[in-house]
Amino acid sequence: MAKLNLKEFEEQLKKSQTEIEAELKSLGEVPEMGSDIDAFDTETDEAEGYSTNLGIKKTMKDRLQEIERALDKIKNNSYGQCEKCGMGIELEVLKASPESRYCKMCKHV
């Protein structure tokens, strides 16, 4: 893979990494559940919001791991190689998802 493309992918991955990390911080922590009975509806809403955020956080953390793995591969000169067959990952696949680990053929198997 040409150095120019590699640098572009690295920049794109780092940008995504920064955005995801910021989004994870904005999702907040566990809401404080008080003992005030009058605030039951508020606490229920907070609990539901937190529950929804857990799923979102999990997905984002998984993607963040994939991005970090791709950045490590760039450092180790193995970026763009399919983890299953060892062939090169198609440029169109990497452009759509720079953290891709598999070529088209292996993704569909």
LUMDO-597668 format. One record per residue (C-alpha): z, y, x; residue in three letters; residue number from 1. Coordinates in nm, 4 decimals. Each point is the difference from the previous one (the first is absolute). Layout:
N
ATOM         z         y         x  rest   nr
ATOM         Z         Y         X   ALA  NUM
...
END
This chain:
109
ATOM         z         y         x  rest   nr
ATOM    0.0000    0.0000    0.0000   MET    1
ATOM   -0.0930    0.3412    0.1353   ALA    2
ATOM    0.2867    0.2113    0.1325   LYS    3
ATOM   -0.0863    0.2830   -0.2394   LEU    4
ATOM    0.0374   -0.2286   -0.3020   ASN    5
ATOM    0.3227   -0.1400    0.1362   LEU    6
ATOM    0.1460    0.3491    0.0373   LYS    7
ATOM   -0.1066    0.0891   -0.3545   GLU    8
ATOM    0.1649   -0.3129   -0.1391   PHE    9
ATOM    0.3158    0.0690    0.1991   GLU   10
ATOM    0.0187    0.3553   -0.1367   GLU   11
ATOM   -0.0591   -0.1219   -0.3549   GLN   12
ATOM    0.2685   -0.2671    0.0350   LEU   13
ATOM    0.2529    0.2462    0.1418   LYS   14
ATOM   -0.0723    0.2448   -0.2811   LYS   15
ATOM    0.0558   -0.2737   -0.2602   SER   16
ATOM    0.3169   -0.1059    0.1795   GLN   17
ATOM    0.1402    0.3540   -0.0133   THR   18
ATOM   -0.0908    0.0389   -0.3676   GLU   19
ATOM    0.1600   -0.3308   -0.0985   ILE   20
ATOM    0.3179    0.0736    0.1961   GLU   21
ATOM    0.0297    0.3382   -0.1753   ALA   22
ATOM   -0.0618   -0.1591   -0.3393   GLU   23
ATOM    0.2666   -0.2642    0.0652   LEU   24
ATOM    0.2533    0.2722    0.0810   LYS   25
ATOM   -0.0889    0.1889   -0.3171   SER   26
ATOM    0.0676   -0.3039   -0.2191   LEU   27
ATOM    0.3680    0.0414    0.0706   GLY   28
ATOM    0.2950   -0.2293    0.0232   GLU   29
ATOM    0.2097   -0.1975   -0.2483   VAL   30
ATOM    0.1135    0.2330   -0.2792   PRO   31
ATOM    0.3731    0.0509   -0.0394   GLU   32
ATOM    0.1246   -0.1654   -0.3151   MET   33
ATOM    0.2990    0.1840   -0.1402   GLY   34
ATOM    0.2542   -0.1247   -0.2477   SER   35
ATOM   -0.0621    0.2720   -0.2592   ASP   36
ATOM   -0.0895   -0.1727   -0.3272   ILE   37
ATOM   -0.1678    0.3158   -0.1359   ASP   38
ATOM   -0.2562   -0.0172    0.2793   ALA   39
ATOM   -0.1086   -0.3565   -0.0803   PHE   40
ATOM   -0.3580    0.1021   -0.0900   ASP   41
ATOM   -0.0342    0.1990    0.3214   THR   42
ATOM    0.1284   -0.2893    0.2071   GLU   43
ATOM   -0.2336   -0.2383   -0.1788   THR   44
ATOM   -0.2948    0.2257    0.0802   ASP   45
ATOM    0.1091    0.0218    0.3636   GLU   46
ATOM    0.0322   -0.3783    0.0224   ALA   47
ATOM   -0.3452   -0.0513   -0.1498   GLU   48
ATOM   -0.1496    0.2555    0.2385   GLY   49
ATOM    0.1676   -0.1681    0.2936   TYR   50
ATOM   -0.1258   -0.3402   -0.1118   SER   51
ATOM   -0.3561    0.1323   -0.0170   THR   52
ATOM    0.0374    0.1607    0.3421   ASN   53
ATOM    0.1105   -0.3326    0.1514   LEU   54
ATOM   -0.3382   -0.1551   -0.0765   GLY   55
ATOM   -0.1848    0.3036    0.1304   ILE   56
ATOM    0.2109    0.0041    0.3165   LYS   57
ATOM   -0.0669   -0.3691    0.0653   LYS   58
ATOM   -0.3749    0.0522   -0.0264   THR   59
ATOM    0.0137    0.3059    0.2244   MET   60
ATOM    0.2162   -0.1746    0.2597   LYS   61
ATOM   -0.2424   -0.2931    0.0076   ASP   62
ATOM   -0.2927    0.2370    0.0558   ARG   63
ATOM    0.1966    0.1837    0.2679   LEU   64
ATOM    0.0501   -0.3317    0.1821   GLN   65
ATOM   -0.3742   -0.0673   -0.0162   GLU   66
ATOM   -0.0719    0.3456    0.1416   ILE   67
ATOM    0.2494   -0.0512    0.2811   GLU   68
ATOM   -0.1568   -0.3378    0.0767   ARG   69
ATOM   -0.3448    0.1629    0.0179   ALA   70
ATOM    0.1299    0.2739    0.2325   LEU   71
ATOM    0.1483   -0.2689    0.2260   ASP   72
ATOM   -0.3368   -0.1750    0.0058   LYS   73
ATOM   -0.1668    0.3226    0.1115   ILE   74
ATOM    0.2473    0.0200    0.2903   LYS   75
ATOM   -0.0639   -0.3668    0.0869   ASN   76
ATOM   -0.3793    0.0295   -0.0253   ASN   77
ATOM   -0.0204   -0.2556   -0.2794   SER   78
ATOM   -0.0683    0.2378   -0.2887   TYR   79
ATOM   -0.2913   -0.0953   -0.2208   GLY   80
ATOM    0.0209   -0.3747    0.0623   GLN   81
ATOM    0.0563   -0.2331   -0.2923   CYS   82
ATOM    0.3338   -0.1810    0.0238   GLU   83
ATOM   -0.1476   -0.3197   -0.1484   LYS   84
ATOM   -0.3355   -0.0504    0.1677   CYS   85
ATOM    0.0148    0.2446    0.2908   GLY   86
ATOM   -0.3300    0.1634   -0.0913   MET   87
ATOM   -0.0358    0.3753   -0.0354   GLY   88
ATOM    0.1076    0.1595   -0.3267   ILE   89
ATOM   -0.2899    0.1817   -0.1625   GLU   90
ATOM   -0.0023    0.3774    0.0462   LEU   91
ATOM   -0.0247    0.0546   -0.3763   GLU   92
ATOM    0.3181   -0.2043   -0.0505   VAL   93
ATOM    0.1875    0.1999    0.2636   LEU   94
ATOM   -0.1239    0.3280   -0.1462   LYS   95
ATOM    0.1290   -0.1003   -0.3432   ALA   96
ATOM    0.3282   -0.1348    0.1341   SER   97
ATOM    0.0653    0.0666    0.3709   PRO   98
ATOM    0.2991   -0.2350   -0.0007   GLU   99
ATOM   -0.2153   -0.2979   -0.1029   SER  100
ATOM    0.0841   -0.3229    0.1765   ARG  101
ATOM   -0.2911   -0.2158   -0.1145   TYR  102
ATOM   -0.3777    0.0133   -0.0102   CYS  103
ATOM   -0.1864   -0.0236   -0.3326   LYS  104
ATOM   -0.0593   -0.3730    0.0355   MET  105
ATOM    0.3654   -0.0862    0.0646   CYS  106
ATOM    0.1315    0.2300   -0.2723   LYS  107
ATOM   -0.1933   -0.1977   -0.2592   HIS  108
ATOM    0.1005   -0.3451    0.1227   VAL  109
END
